[in-house]
Amino acid sequence: MNPLGLLVVGAPRCAAADVESVLALLPPHLPVPVVLALHRGPLDALAAPLGRRCAMPVVEPDDKDPLLPGAVYLAPAGYHLLVDRGCVSLSVEPPEHGQRPGLDALFESAADSHGPRAAGLLFAGHEDGGAGLQVLQARGARVAVVSALQTGGEGEEGEMEQLTVGSVGGWLARLAYVPRSKVLP
């Protein structure tokens, strides 16, 4: 059993091309759902462009849709996308940092519902997302920040990993690694 139960990704609009590149790295049968909040305008159609290189379907969910492994759930325009155990929840709470969907809202909901069974990936470039990612990390989740320039590597105890787009694939592979159990005689 994979101890990872959820991957949450948050990104500002300026990182859409990098997000598309990372989605292309995901295997078609990823054993966990991926929930993505990307800042967007009310008329931005993002599911099809983001899904063109992704082996998994990229969908904009309805409220209370179940979270299923092997799919990417993209926050619809004008809604915060939250995780509520085995389903998603859409919220029209006020924008955070001027954004709805908000990144902090997604990360905080993942912290509440999945705690250490979640992993969070934040693309740098906006003030939104950092506080929520810290909450997720405080609950025991594995987290990392993706930026154009790598500044820190894996980081010390308690620090967030710093990644470049080129190193996200290795980080994802480490998340998916499940050590074999030893058979005792």
N, C-alpha and C positions, 0 to 999 in steps of 0.2 A: 504494500500500500504506500502510495506517495504521501508523505507528510504534508506536502504543499496542497492547499485546497483552493487557492485563488491567486490570480495575478491581477493587480490593479495598476493601471498606467495613467499618468496625468501629464498633459503637455499644453503649452501655449500654442496659439495658432501658428506662430512662426516656426514651430518644430514639426509641422505636418509632414513634410518630406522625410524627415528623420524617423518619425513614427511609422510611416509607410515602409521604410527600409527595415525597421525592427520587426514589424508584423510579417514581413517576408521571411524572416528567420524562424518563425514558429512552425513546428511540425504539424501536419494535418490532424494527427490524433493526440494532440496535447491533452494530458489527462486532467486538466483543470480548466475552468472558464477564465477568460480574460475580460476584464471590465475596463473600458477606456473612456476617460473624460478629456476632451480636446476642446479648448476654447474655440468658439465659432460664432458666426453671425447668424441671424434668424433665417437667412436664405441659403446658407452654405450647405451644399449636398456633399457629404463626406464619405458615406458608407461605400459607395461604388468606387471612388478613387482609392480609398484606403484598402479596399478588398481586392483590387486588381492583381496584386502580387502576393496576397496572403492565401495560404493553403486552407485556411479556415473561413467559414462564412463570417462576414462582418455585418451585424444587424443593429438596427435601432429598436430597442425593446419597448414593449408597452409596460405599463405599471403592473407589477406582480408577476411578470414573466419569470419562469424558473431559470436558474443558472445551470447550464449544462456544459460539461467538458467539451472542448473542441470547438468553441464558438467565441467570437469577439463581440462584446456588447458595447456599442458606442452610444454615448450620451446624446439624446436628441437635442436639437436646438431649443433653447428656452427652458430647459429642465436641468436640475441637479440630478445626477444619477447616483443612487445610493445602493448599497448592498445590505440586504436584510436576510441573513442566513442563506437559505437556498433560493432566494429570488432577488430580483431588482425592484427598486422602488423609485418612482419619479416624484420629484418635489419641485414646487414653485415657490419655495422660500426665497426671500430677497437675494439678489446677486451678492456674491462674496468677492471682494477686490474688483468689483465692477463686472463680474463674470457669472454667467449661468449658462452652461454647466460650470460648477466650481470644482477645483482640484482638491482643496482642503476637505470639502464635504464628502467626496468619494473616499479619500484616504481615511478619514475619521470613521466613516460607516464601516469600512473594511476592518479597521482596528476593533470596533465594537462587535462585529459579527464573526470574524475569523481569527483575530489576535495573531498568535504565532504561526498559524497555518496559512497566513497570507504573505505575499511578497509585493513590494511596491517599487515602482520605477517612475521617477519624476524627471521630465525633460526640463532643464533650466531655461530661464529667459523671462520669467514673470514672478511677481511676488506671491502669487497664489500657488499653493501646494506644499511649501516648505513646512508650515506649521502642522498640516495634516500628516505629512510624511513622518514628522517627529513623533506624533501620537502613535502612528502605526509601528514605528521602531520601538517605542517605549512599551508596547504590548507584546514585544518579542518577535515581530515580523522581520524578515530580511528586506532591506531597502537599499536603493542606490539612486544617485543623481547622475543624469546624463548631460554632459555639456560638450561644447566644441573642443575644449582643451582639457585634457586630463590633468588634474592638479594633485590628486592624493592617493590613487590606488585603492587598495582594500581598506585602508584606514585602520586606526587603532581601535581598541575596545570602546564601543559606544559611539564611534564616528560612523557616518554614512559612507558607503563606498562611492567613489567617484569613477564614472565610466565615460568613455567616448562611444559614439555610435558603433565604431568598429569593435569594441570590446563587450558589447551587450550580449552577443551570441555566447561567449564563454560564461558570462554570468548566468544566462538562462540555462546553459547546460549543467552548471553546478547546482542550480535549483532543482533540476529534474533528476539529479543523481540520487539513487536510492541504494545504499549499500546492501549487499546480499547478507542474509541472516546466516549465521553459522549453524550447522546441524550438530547438535551435541550427541555424543555416543550414548 
